[in-house]
Amino acid sequence: MPDVSVIIATRNRREICERSVASALAQQGCAFEVIVVDDGSNDETGPYIAAKFPNVIVKTLRPGIGTSAARNVAALAASSPILAWIDDDAVFAEPDTLARTIQAFSHPRIGAVAVPFVNHRDGAEEPSVVPPAPDASRIWLTSSFVGVACAIRRAVYNDLGGCEPRLVHWVEEAEFGVRLHGAGYVIRIGRHGLIRHYIIASKYNAKSMRRLARNTLFAVWLNVPALYAPGVMAGQIARGLVESVRSRGQGLAKLTGLGWGIGSSLLAWPTRRPISRQAYRAYLEIRRRKPVLLEDIEPRLPPRVDFSDQVATR
């Protein structure tokens, strides 16, 4: 059985995805499998990757179902205890990133690891979005992770239902992170390894910004306890309105996204699944203080749900 399953969801980016897959296959120091999910591409991405890399597991979806659901398909096909996500426009910059990330699951509370990564935009490297943990001797936590560079316990991911498919794309990682905290798990900041994310300009078009605004509200409504939900929703709406006014060229998209988010939230009332107040307060404290040490926050965490197929602590 492999130690880790690398999951890459892609759509209409076969040459870009090829680079990402090649970097994954160059990893050393652990046993792994690579799973590529072609989410409804019309450029033959799936067959192209399968022909280039015969040892890669390729799942081709027709029609596309969105990044969130595509990752869920890959997670169900995975055979290792750890899922490692990397976007199709990102690459592993170091050969032992997977091996070192597996070692970061050294405590049963750790449900996910936020792997250090940097963005590259227009040929220039930007400041690190997720910097390495301050030191390797203790367990440092953050409140969320980004799908471009992370690892998750497969049992935790699958038993919590994976990513919310109604989000399709954008905010799905943060939404899952809230549920992860609700089950008594935490997100560790990785210390070693680096992923380079080469941002494609079209990623931030008006359609994406509209969905981002919608999903931000929708995710709050799904998971935040009733005591806090109205205030958090009001704050998100207020910030969204300010951003819409200040935004150049995408204000209308963000504004319509807010309306969409309010409507989606009202329609989703019966499917709300708020986490406990205790879990939410601990999550807020981690978000406010990050990075924070596990030893400082653990007394305030809710009991941990003991999912099956846990990776052994190392």
VOVEX-380999 format. One record per residue (C-alpha): x, z, y. Coordinates in pm, whole numbers, padded with zeros to 5 digits, always signed. Each point is the difference from the previous one (the first is absolute). Layout:
<pts>
XZY ...
</pts>
This chain:
<pts>
+00000+00000+00000 +00137-00083+00346 +00073+00281+00245 -00171-00174+00291 -00228-00296+00069 +00072-00204+00313 -00326-00135+00143 -00012-00293+00243 -00334-00130+00129 +00026-00344+00159 -00209-00282+00142 +00120-00346+00107 +00364+00104+00045 +00169-00128-00311 +00348-00060+00146 -00007+00332+00186 -00126+00178-00310 +00277-00162-00204 +00258+00179+00213 -00175+00333-00048 -00023-00044-00378 +00367-00098-00024 +00103+00317+00185 -00213+00211-00236 +00153-00158-00309 +00348+00082+00135 -00068+00375-00017 +00231+00206-00221 +00014+00344-00159 -00346+00022-00157 -00243-00190-00220 -00271-00180+00195 -00262-00271-00008 -00114-00224+00285 -00368-00084+00045 -00105-00266+00251 -00368-00038+00089 -00092-00336+00152 -00305+00091+00205 -00184-00331+00022 +00283-00221+00128 -00061-00372+00044 +00370-00089-00008 +00045+00072-00373 +00194+00321+00068 -00079+00146-00342 +00116-00296-00211 +00301-00046+00229 +00120+00359-00047 -00073-00010-00373 +00212-00314-00040 +00286+00139+00210 +00003+00342-00165 -00124-00012-00363 +00059+00374-00049 -00233+00093+00288 -00362+00094-00074 -00223-00223+00215 -00369+00069+00057 -00189-00284+00169 -00332+00089+00164 -00261-00263+00085 -00151+00051+00249 +00211+00247+00194 -00122+00359+00013 +00225+00150+00271 +00327+00191-00008 -00162+00334-00083 -00181-00125-00308 +00295-00219-00101 +00225+00306-00013 -00260+00172-00215 +00009-00289-00246 +00379+00030-00021 -00016+00378-00047 -00231-00039-00298 +00239-00255-00151 +00308+00219+00053 +00161+00180-00294 +00231+00245+00179 -00074+00345+00149 +00109-00107+00351 -00133-00283+00217 +00235-00139+00267 -00158-00217+00268 +00186-00253+00207 -00160-00267+00220 +00061-00366-00067 +00181-00029+00336 +00243+00284-00079 +00314+00036-00212 +00198+00278-00163 +00319+00033+00203 +00181+00225-00249 +00033-00049-00378 -00088+00358-00098 -00312+00059+00212 -00230+00021-00302 +00230+00231-00195 +00039+00238+00293 -00371-00006+00081 -00091+00103-00355 +00228+00303+00039 -00196+00102+00311 -00298+00099-00220 +00170+00331-00071 -00301+00228+00055 -00350-00020-00152 -00154+00013+00350 +00163-00329+00097 -00262-00272-00041 +00174-00270+00201 +00330-00079+00169 +00031-00177+00335 +00308-00219-00044 +00217-00055+00311 -00046-00344+00156 +00070-00196+00315 -00190-00287+00158 +00158-00328+00101 -00186-00195+00267 +00110-00328+00159 +00344+00037-00156 +00063+00350+00137 +00002+00331-00185 -00233+00262+00145 +00046+00378-00020 -00078+00138-00344 -00373+00042-00056 +00057+00247-00282 +00343+00161+00043 +00167+00179-00291 -00071+00369-00059 +00224+00234+00204 +00184+00112-00314 -00022-00044-00376 +00022+00365-00102 -00361+00085+00090 -00337-00175-00017 -00112-00138+00335 -00358-00118+00044 -00194-00246+00211 -00375-00055+00024 -00021-00366-00102 +00193-00295-00135 +00005-00373+00065 -00069-00251-00274 +00308-00201+00080 +00224+00276-00139 -00135+00279-00218 -00033+00135-00353 -00296+00181-00156 -00071+00180-00325 -00211-00246-00199 -00228+00268-00148 -00073+00144+00344 -00066-00344+00143 -00231-00119-00276 -00187+00327-00045 -00070+00019+00374 -00146-00350-00015 +00290-00186+00156 -00032-00163+00340 -00345-00027+00157 -00100-00366-00064 -00244-00004+00292 +00295+00026+00238 +00137-00330-00141 +00321+00033+00204 +00133+00233+00272 -00017+00382-00010 -00046+00006-00379 +00324+00197-00048 -00093+00265+00257 -00350+00030-00146 +00140+00052-00349 +00251+00250+00138 -00281+00222+00126 -00159+00003-00346 +00339+00072-00155 +00030+00311+00218 -00355+00091-00097 +00111+00016-00364 +00281+00241+00086 +00288-00248+00012 +00246-00082+00277 +00205-00295+00121 +00375+00044-00009 +00231-00180+00243 +00260-00196-00194 +00364+00065+00071 +00168-00296-00164 -00068-00369-00029 -00109-00238+00273 -00253-00279+00026 +00014-00271+00264 -00335-00131+00122 +00002-00343+00164 -00316-00004+00210 -00196-00324+00020 -00157-00051+00344 -00339-00110-00137 -00039+00343-00159 -00116+00139+00335 -00259-00261+00093 -00344+00076+00143 -00162+00009-00344 +00248+00261-00118 -00043+00214+00312 -00377-00008-00042 +00030+00120-00359 +00256+00265+00099 -00240+00148+00256 -00286-00007-00251 +00197+00152-00285 +00141+00282+00212 -00352+00125+00067 -00129-00072-00349 +00283+00193-00168 -00070+00305+00217 -00367-00009-00090 +00066-00024-00373 +00237+00296-00036 -00006+00245+00292 -00205+00320-00060 -00335+00016+00179 +00118+00280+00230 +00273-00225+00142 -00137-00353-00046 -00208-00032+00323 +00286+00113+00223 +00258-00215-00177 -00230-00302+00014 -00065+00055+00371 +00372+00026+00068 +00074-00319-00193 -00274-00187+00185 +00130+00121+00337 +00356-00107-00084 -00128-00332-00127 -00187-00066+00324 +00310+00078+00206 +00211-00230-00218 -00260-00275+00032 +00019+00017+00379 +00379+00008+00005 +00050-00264-00267 +00109-00343+00108 -00184-00276-00178 -00143+00213-00282 -00223+00242+00187 -00319-00168-00116 +00118-00001-00360 +00071+00374+00013 -00331+00069+00172 -00201-00191-00260 +00203+00178-00268 -00118+00335+00138 -00361-00113-00020 +00057-00124-00352 +00156+00333-00094 -00293+00200+00134 -00245-00221-00188 +00202+00018-00323 +00019+00378+00025 -00375+00040+00042 -00069-00228-00295 +00252+00190-00213 -00160+00341+00053 -00101+00041-00368 +00355-00075-00117 +00182+00256+00213 +00253+00200-00206 +00149+00253+00244 +00296+00206-00111 -00017+00379+00028 +00053+00174+00333 +00306+00174-00143 +00153-00331-00103 -00083-00162+00333 +00153+00284+00201 +00319-00024-00208 +00003-00377+00050 -00037+00042+00377 +00283+00252+00009 +00230-00238-00188 -00096-00283+00236 +00063+00216+00306 +00332+00150-00115 +00151-00285-00203 +00255+00011-00136 -00091+00335-00151 +00143+00178-00304 -00211+00034-00313 +00094+00367-00027 -00152+00062+00344 -00329-00178-00065 -00064+00066-00370 -00177+00337+00050 -00266-00184+00203 -00054-00285-00246 -00309-00010-00223 +00039+00030-00378 +00160-00307-00153 -00215-00215-00226 +00197-00042-00323 -00037-00370-00075 +00120-00135-00334 +00317-00205-00053 +00201+00191+00258 +00359-00111+00034 +00234+00276-00114 +00171+00197+00274 +00367-00081+00020 
</pts>
